[in-house]
Amino acid sequence: MAQSAKIPEGAAVPGRLHEKAAFITGAASGIGEASARAMVREGAAVALADINESGVLALAEELSMRGARALAMVLDVSDPVAVQTNYEIAVAELGRLDVLHLNAAAGRPDDSNVVDTPLEAWEDAFRLNVMSVVTGLKYGIPHLLAGGGGNIVVTSSGGGEAGDHSRIAYGSLKASVTALTRYVAVTHGRAGININAVLPGLVLSPGAATQFPAPLSAAVAKHQTTDRLTQPEDIAELVVFLASDDAKAIRGQGIRIDAGVSIQGGASPTLAQAIADLQAGVAEGA
């Protein structure tokens, strides 16, 4: 019977991303920053890409001072040439790429419904949320294959899984990002690429704080199965798992991480109360 190798007492346990190199977009804040920190904790060298120059430089400096290999890259993910160039720089500096975390995204305040949303908002959403992932995959996958394969984690959104009263362009196009993930899993899985998407709900990142003030966040919390609102670090732990070899049998999935909002159906507080009120009315009239 085979026995598991024992780690000597007192020896450091290698992290799940030990000796791997990761490229992370949208790395200066929110989910991207939390994922970068978690990957470094698990032993990865990281190329941190973001259009926010001061933010990405500060994070790379902090991580480097803690002993990590961290490369700062100022990148507009909607520029295909810049994406291709930054991958080449990352490989030259880090020696290889094993993990892509395609996390960068953006929305507009005038993204509302199909009648009122300007066509330019749809074009911006497509360029920043879909084509940025397409170019990230197009130019990143060859670098992963050059090293024998690797893992890709795309940040999609739970907003692409159901209708809503606002952000129609963002939600619709995030749905296409989840579909794109499945296609790439099929076309490149046997070549050594394992790709999955995370689909967050409300996450208390700096960007979300401006869109979801305290009263709105409290209303969302009522529809969760926990009182605790999701933090960027919660998403980062899932990202690290999917970026590691531990996720080798999870392929092409869009994984909801929304504190239970999406599972409730008729059990959601608003609907449950409406049903209760209706049943009470029926009982009174019986």
C-alpha positions as CSV (number, residue, x, y, z in Angstrom):
1,M,0.0,0.0,0.0
2,A,1.4,3.4,-1.0
3,Q,2.1,5.8,1.8
4,S,2.0,9.6,1.7
5,A,5.3,11.3,2.1
6,K,5.7,12.9,5.5
7,I,6.9,16.4,5.9
8,P,9.7,16.6,8.6
9,E,8.5,18.3,11.8
10,G,9.3,22.0,11.8
11,A,9.8,22.1,8.0
12,A,8.1,24.8,6.0
13,V,5.2,23.5,4.0
14,P,5.4,24.8,0.4
15,G,2.4,26.9,-0.7
16,R,-0.1,25.8,-3.3
17,L,1.5,28.1,-5.9
18,H,5.1,27.4,-4.9
19,E,7.5,28.3,-7.8
20,K,4.6,29.4,-10.0
21,A,4.4,32.8,-11.7
22,A,1.1,34.6,-12.0
23,F,-0.2,37.5,-14.2
24,I,-3.0,39.4,-12.5
25,T,-5.0,42.2,-14.1
26,G,-6.9,44.7,-12.1
27,A,-4.4,44.1,-9.4
28,A,-4.2,47.5,-7.7
29,S,-7.3,47.1,-5.6
30,G,-10.3,45.0,-4.7
31,I,-10.4,41.4,-5.8
32,G,-7.2,41.7,-7.8
33,E,-5.2,43.1,-4.9
34,A,-6.5,40.5,-2.5
35,S,-5.8,37.7,-5.0
36,A,-2.2,39.0,-5.5
37,R,-1.6,39.0,-1.7
38,A,-3.1,35.5,-1.4
39,M,-1.0,34.1,-4.3
40,V,2.2,35.6,-2.8
41,R,1.3,33.9,0.5
42,E,1.0,30.6,-1.4
43,G,4.5,31.1,-2.9
44,A,3.8,32.6,-6.3
45,A,5.8,35.3,-8.1
46,V,3.4,37.9,-9.5
47,A,3.1,40.3,-12.4
48,L,0.7,43.0,-11.2
49,A,-1.1,44.8,-14.0
50,D,-3.4,47.8,-13.6
51,I,-4.2,51.1,-15.2
52,N,-3.9,52.6,-11.8
53,E,-0.1,53.4,-11.8
54,S,0.3,54.6,-8.2
55,G,-1.8,51.7,-6.8
56,V,0.0,49.0,-8.6
57,L,3.5,50.4,-7.9
58,A,2.7,50.7,-4.2
59,L,1.4,47.1,-4.0
60,A,4.5,45.7,-5.9
61,E,6.8,47.7,-3.6
62,E,5.1,46.4,-0.5
63,L,5.1,42.8,-1.6
64,S,8.7,43.1,-2.7
65,M,9.7,44.5,0.7
66,R,8.2,41.3,2.2
67,G,10.4,39.1,0.1
68,A,8.1,38.3,-2.8
69,R,8.9,38.6,-6.5
70,A,6.4,41.2,-7.6
71,L,6.5,43.1,-10.9
72,A,4.4,46.3,-11.4
73,M,3.0,46.8,-14.9
74,V,0.9,49.8,-15.9
75,L,-1.6,48.3,-18.4
76,D,-4.8,49.3,-20.2
77,V,-6.4,45.9,-20.8
78,S,-8.4,47.3,-23.7
79,D,-5.2,47.8,-25.7
80,P,-4.3,44.5,-27.3
81,V,-0.8,45.6,-28.2
82,A,-0.1,46.6,-24.6
83,V,-1.5,43.3,-23.3
84,Q,0.8,41.3,-25.6
85,T,3.8,43.4,-24.7
86,N,3.2,43.2,-21.0
87,Y,3.0,39.4,-21.2
88,E,6.3,39.3,-22.9
89,I,7.9,41.6,-20.3
90,A,6.4,39.4,-17.5
91,V,7.9,36.2,-19.0
92,A,11.3,37.9,-19.5
93,E,11.3,39.1,-15.8
94,L,9.7,36.1,-14.1
95,G,11.0,33.3,-16.4
96,R,7.6,31.8,-17.1
97,L,3.8,32.1,-16.6
98,D,1.7,29.4,-14.9
99,V,-1.4,31.3,-13.8
100,L,-3.5,34.1,-15.4
101,H,-6.1,35.9,-13.3
102,L,-8.1,38.0,-15.7
103,N,-9.8,40.2,-13.3
104,A,-9.9,43.8,-14.7
105,A,-13.4,45.1,-15.5
106,A,-15.3,48.4,-15.5
107,G,-18.8,49.8,-15.6
108,R,-20.5,53.1,-16.3
109,P,-23.1,55.0,-14.2
110,D,-25.3,55.5,-17.3
111,D,-25.6,51.7,-17.8
112,S,-29.3,51.2,-16.9
113,N,-31.8,49.5,-19.2
114,V,-31.9,48.7,-22.9
115,V,-33.8,51.9,-23.9
116,D,-31.9,54.4,-21.8
117,T,-28.4,53.0,-21.9
118,P,-26.3,54.9,-24.6
119,L,-24.8,52.8,-27.3
120,E,-21.4,54.1,-26.3
121,A,-21.9,52.5,-22.9
122,W,-22.5,49.1,-24.6
123,E,-19.3,49.6,-26.7
124,D,-17.3,50.5,-23.6
125,A,-18.6,47.5,-21.7
126,F,-17.8,45.2,-24.5
127,R,-14.3,46.6,-24.9
128,L,-13.5,46.6,-21.2
129,N,-15.3,43.5,-20.0
130,V,-15.2,41.1,-22.9
131,M,-12.5,42.0,-25.4
132,S,-10.0,42.5,-22.5
133,V,-10.6,38.9,-21.5
134,V,-10.4,37.7,-25.1
135,T,-7.0,39.5,-25.6
136,G,-5.8,38.3,-22.2
137,L,-6.6,34.7,-23.3
138,K,-5.4,35.1,-26.9
139,Y,-1.9,36.3,-25.9
140,G,-1.6,34.7,-22.5
141,I,-2.4,31.1,-23.3
142,P,0.6,30.5,-25.6
143,H,2.9,31.5,-22.7
144,L,1.2,29.0,-20.4
145,L,1.5,26.3,-23.0
146,A,5.2,27.1,-23.5
147,G,5.6,26.0,-19.8
148,G,3.5,22.9,-20.2
149,G,0.1,24.4,-19.4
150,G,-1.4,26.3,-16.5
151,N,-4.5,27.6,-14.8
152,I,-6.7,30.6,-15.7
153,V,-9.2,32.3,-13.4
154,V,-11.5,34.8,-15.0
155,T,-13.6,37.2,-12.8
156,S,-17.1,37.2,-14.2
157,S,-20.2,38.2,-12.2
158,G,-23.3,36.8,-10.7
159,G,-25.0,39.8,-12.5
160,G,-24.7,37.8,-15.7
161,E,-26.8,34.9,-14.3
162,A,-30.1,36.7,-13.8
163,G,-32.0,39.9,-14.9
164,D,-31.9,43.1,-12.9
165,H,-33.2,46.6,-13.1
166,S,-29.9,48.2,-13.9
167,R,-26.4,47.6,-15.4
168,I,-27.8,45.7,-18.4
169,A,-24.7,46.1,-20.5
170,Y,-22.4,45.0,-17.7
171,G,-24.5,42.0,-16.7
172,S,-25.2,40.8,-20.3
173,L,-21.5,41.0,-21.2
174,K,-20.4,39.3,-18.0
175,A,-22.7,36.4,-19.1
176,S,-20.7,36.2,-22.3
177,V,-17.4,36.1,-20.3
178,T,-18.7,33.0,-18.4
179,A,-19.7,31.4,-21.7
180,L,-16.2,32.2,-23.1
181,T,-14.7,30.4,-20.2
182,R,-16.6,27.2,-21.1
183,Y,-15.5,27.4,-24.7
184,V,-11.8,27.8,-23.8
185,A,-12.1,24.9,-21.4
186,V,-13.2,22.7,-24.3
187,T,-10.8,24.0,-26.9
188,H,-7.7,24.1,-24.8
189,G,-8.3,21.7,-21.9
190,R,-6.5,18.7,-23.3
191,A,-3.6,20.9,-24.2
192,G,-3.0,21.6,-20.5
193,I,-5.2,24.7,-19.8
194,N,-7.5,24.6,-16.9
195,I,-9.8,27.7,-16.9
196,N,-12.7,28.6,-14.6
197,A,-14.6,31.7,-13.7
198,V,-15.6,33.2,-10.4
199,L,-19.0,34.9,-10.3
200,P,-19.1,37.2,-7.3
201,G,-22.2,38.9,-5.9
202,L,-21.8,42.0,-3.8
203,V,-18.2,42.4,-2.7
204,L,-17.2,45.2,-0.4
205,S,-14.4,46.4,-2.6
206,P,-13.6,50.1,-2.9
207,G,-15.5,50.3,-6.2
208,A,-18.6,48.6,-4.7
209,A,-18.6,51.0,-1.8
210,T,-19.5,53.9,-4.1
211,Q,-22.3,51.9,-5.8
212,F,-23.7,50.3,-2.7
213,P,-24.0,52.7,0.1
214,A,-24.7,51.4,3.6
215,P,-28.5,51.2,3.3
216,L,-28.3,49.3,0.0
217,S,-25.7,47.0,1.3
218,A,-27.9,46.3,4.3
219,A,-30.8,45.4,1.9
220,V,-28.6,43.0,0.0
221,A,-27.5,41.4,3.3
222,K,-31.1,40.5,4.1
223,H,-31.1,38.2,1.1
224,Q,-27.9,36.3,2.1
225,T,-27.8,33.2,4.2
226,T,-25.2,35.0,6.5
227,D,-25.1,38.4,8.1
228,R,-21.5,38.9,6.9
229,L,-21.0,40.8,3.7
230,T,-18.4,39.3,1.3
231,Q,-14.9,40.8,1.3
232,P,-12.4,40.8,-1.6
233,E,-10.3,38.3,0.5
234,D,-13.2,35.8,0.3
235,I,-13.0,35.8,-3.5
236,A,-9.2,35.7,-3.4
237,E,-9.3,32.4,-1.5
238,L,-11.4,30.8,-4.3
239,V,-9.2,32.3,-6.9
240,V,-6.1,30.8,-5.3
241,F,-7.7,27.4,-5.1
242,L,-8.7,27.5,-8.8
243,A,-5.2,28.6,-9.7
244,S,-3.7,25.7,-8.0
245,D,-3.3,22.0,-8.8
246,D,-5.9,21.2,-6.2
247,A,-8.6,22.3,-8.8
248,K,-7.4,19.9,-11.5
249,A,-10.8,18.2,-11.8
250,I,-12.8,21.5,-11.8
251,R,-12.9,22.7,-15.4
252,G,-14.9,25.3,-17.3
253,Q,-17.1,26.2,-14.4
254,G,-18.7,29.5,-13.4
255,I,-18.7,29.4,-9.6
256,R,-21.1,31.6,-7.7
257,I,-19.7,33.2,-4.6
258,D,-22.4,35.5,-3.3
259,A,-23.1,34.6,0.4
260,G,-26.1,32.5,-0.6
261,V,-28.1,35.1,-2.4
262,S,-28.6,33.0,-5.6
263,I,-29.7,29.8,-3.9
264,Q,-32.8,30.9,-2.1
265,G,-35.5,31.3,-4.7
266,G,-38.8,31.4,-2.8
267,A,-37.0,31.5,0.5
268,S,-35.6,35.0,-0.2
269,P,-36.9,37.4,2.5
270,T,-38.8,39.7,0.2
271,L,-40.6,36.9,-1.6
272,A,-41.0,34.8,1.5
273,Q,-42.8,37.8,3.2
274,A,-45.0,38.3,0.1
275,I,-46.0,34.6,0.2
276,A,-46.6,34.8,3.9
277,D,-48.8,37.8,3.5
278,L,-50.7,36.2,0.7
279,Q,-51.2,33.0,2.7
280,A,-52.4,35.0,5.6
281,G,-55.0,36.8,3.4
282,V,-56.2,33.5,2.0
283,A,-56.5,32.0,5.5
284,E,-58.5,35.1,6.6
285,G,-60.9,34.7,3.7
286,A,-61.4,31.0,4.2
